[in-house]
Amino acid sequence: MNYSVNKEDLVKLGFLNIPVDNIDLNDEINKLKKEKNAIILAHYYQDGDIQDIADYVGDSLGLSQQAAKTDADVIVFAGVHFMAETAKILSPEKKVLLPDLFAGCSLADSATKNDFAEFLANFPDHTVISYVNTTAEIKALTDIICTSSNAVQIVESLSKNEKILFAPDRNLGNYINSITGREMVIWDGACHVHEEFSLERILELKTKYPEAKLIAHPECEKPVLIVADHIGSTSSLLKYTKEDHNMTYIVATESGIIHQMKKANPDKHFIPAPPKDSTCACNDCNFMKLNTIPKLYNCLKYELPAIELDNDLMEKARVPIIRMLEISERLGL
């Protein structure tokens, strides 16, 4: 991904460590938003303080829809780099900022342009569906983008005879195959957060809290999904906890979503599903957690780092994203 200045220069300038003492950051951020006609979009996996100051909090589908329709001049994306890229692709005339330029994604990094192009060459007659958790270069090689909120519906919207190649998350791809009965060719990638949940430790929690329901993201490994009471995207998991009558949940996805679950259900109990590392009680995305309120303030104040992408690349990558948005709108998603 490109930036308006390179990483080394930002580090030399001490950009990530500009002091912000003795000011009310939330007040200053709100002032800057008004001055610059800026909007803050935040993913559910951000820390609670960032979610609370954001103008919109959501999953990848909702964030893409917001980025496409906003009339703001500046978009501050509190998420990771592929999300900021997607916002820039959908709103190329706007300035898109990312609070921490090192906020990457293990899943997106699992598919590189050259390796993916070589892989696609082996399946020339396949429709390529790529998860939104990919770089702009991978999106440009794709026919349709999907998110975990709409992946099953997008696959089912295609003819049953259509050959499909799915990338990059193998767990989500295998889950879609199990739901739809398809036999998609699947790229071998995974999210480091969702791969690390421990089935053994989850079952121990179920013994300790027998009334608890396990809710899991489809990026989790199959053994976790088999024992889950509900499987869905982050927005689906949140909706389930609002509508379900149970009072205790074990949450097998990045722990940031629990902030919204608690706000929506203050009387309910949410337990982060434990990872395989026994020294940690929950499983966080270390990339998502790089963003902080001070970094968000500096990002908005100095309008750095700003996402810059080649126009031809953006035009190619925009096509499968727009196709996803059109299918989602048609299906009422």
Stockholm file with secondary structure:
# STOCKHOLM 1.0

chainA/1-333         MNYSVNKEDLVKLGFLNIPVDNIDLNDEINKLKKEKNAIILAHYYQDGDIQDIADYVGDSLGLSQQAAKTDADVIVFAGVHFMAETAKILSPEKKVLLPDLFAGCSLADSATKNDFAEFLANFPDHTVISYVNTTAEIKALTDIICTSSNAVQIVESLSKNEKILFAPDRNLGNYINSITGREMVIWDGACHVHEEFSLERILELKTKYPEAKLIAHPECEKPVLIVADHIGSTSSLLKYTKEDHNMTYIVATESGIIHQMKKANPDKHFIPAPPKDSTCACNDCNFMKLNTIPKLYNCLKYELPAIELDNDLMEKARVPIIRMLEISERLGL
#=GR chainA/1-333 SS CEESSCHHHHHHTTGGGCCCTTSCHHHHHHHHHHHHTEEEEEETTSCHHHHHHCSEEECHHHHHHHHHHCCCSEEEEESCHHHHHHHHHHCTTSEEECSCTTCCCHHHHTSCHHHHHHHHTTCTTSEEEEESSSCHHHHTTCSEEECTTTHHHHHHTSCTTCCEEEESBHHHHHHHHHHHCCCCEECCBCCHHHHTBCHHHHHHHHHHSTTCEEEECTTSCHHHHHTCSEECCHHHHHHHHHHCCCSEEEEESCTTHHHHHHHHCTTSEEEECCBSCTTCSSCCCTTGGGCCHHHHHHHHHHTCSBEECCHHHHHHHHHHHHHHHHHHHHTTC
#=GC SS_cons         CEESSCHHHHHHTTGGGCCCTTSCHHHHHHHHHHHHTEEEEEETTSCHHHHHHCSEEECHHHHHHHHHHCCCSEEEEESCHHHHHHHHHHCTTSEEECSCTTCCCHHHHTSCHHHHHHHHTTCTTSEEEEESSSCHHHHTTCSEEECTTTHHHHHHTSCTTCCEEEESBHHHHHHHHHHHCCCCEECCBCCHHHHTBCHHHHHHHHHHSTTCEEEECTTSCHHHHHTCSEECCHHHHHHHHHHCCCSEEEEESCTTHHHHHHHHCTTSEEEECCBSCTTCSSCCCTTGGGCCHHHHHHHHHHTCSBEECCHHHHHHHHHHHHHHHHHHHHTTC
//
